[in-house]
Amino acid sequence: MKQSSIHIFEDLKKNELIAYNYLFSNEEEKFAIVLTVKTDLNFNYIVEVLSEEGKIDLPAGIIEYRKI
C-alpha cells in the first residue's frame, strides 16, 4: 500500500470505495465497494465487499486498506 495509516474498520461505511490487499502480499492492490462491516470473533471484523471477483468477505485481521 502506498499510504500508511491507522485502520479503523468501524469507520468504514456502506458504499465507500476502498483499495485493499492482504498483508505481506505481492499482488496488485484491488478495488472494492464496502457492503457491510460485521463483527467477528476470530478477526474482530469482517468487511463484506463487492469487487470484480464478486461478493467477498475480507477478514479485517489480515488485510490493509485505504479509502479512495
LINWORA-V197709 format. One record per residue. N is the residue number from 1. RES is the residue in one letter. PSI is psi in whole degrees, -180 to 180 (* if undefined). D_FIRST is the distance of its C-alpha to the first C-alpha in whole Angstrom. Layout:
BEGIN
N:RES:PSI:D_FIRST, N:RES:PSI:D_FIRST
END
This chain:
BEGIN
1:M:150:0, 2:K:-33:4, 3:Q:144:6, 4:S:133:7, 5:S:167:10, 6:I:129:13, 7:H:111:12, 8:I:102:16, 9:F:-24:16, 10:E:-23:20, 11:D:-12:19, 12:L:137:18, 13:K:156:20, 14:K:140:22, 15:N:7:21, 16:E:144:18, 17:L:129:15, 18:I:155:12, 19:A:132:9, 20:Y:162:8, 21:N:157:8, 22:Y:147:10, 23:L:138:10, 24:F:24:10, 25:S:144:10, 26:N:1:10, 27:E:162:10, 28:E:150:9, 29:E:151:7, 30:K:159:10, 31:F:145:12, 32:A:162:15, 33:I:130:17, 34:V:129:18, 35:L:-52:22, 36:T:161:22, 37:V:116:21, 38:K:147:24, 39:T:152:24, 40:D:142:25, 41:L:-31:26, 42:N:-44:24, 43:F:6:21, 44:N:-50:22, 45:Y:150:20, 46:I:125:20, 47:V:115:18, 48:E:123:20, 49:V:162:18, 50:L:119:20, 51:S:-173:18, 52:E:-30:19, 53:E:-6:20, 54:G:-157:22, 55:K:125:22, 56:I:142:20, 57:D:117:20, 58:L:119:16, 59:P:124:17, 60:A:-28:15, 61:G:-14:16, 62:I:17:14, 63:I:159:11, 64:E:148:8, 65:Y:166:8, 66:R:145:8, 67:K:146:11, 68:I:*:12
END
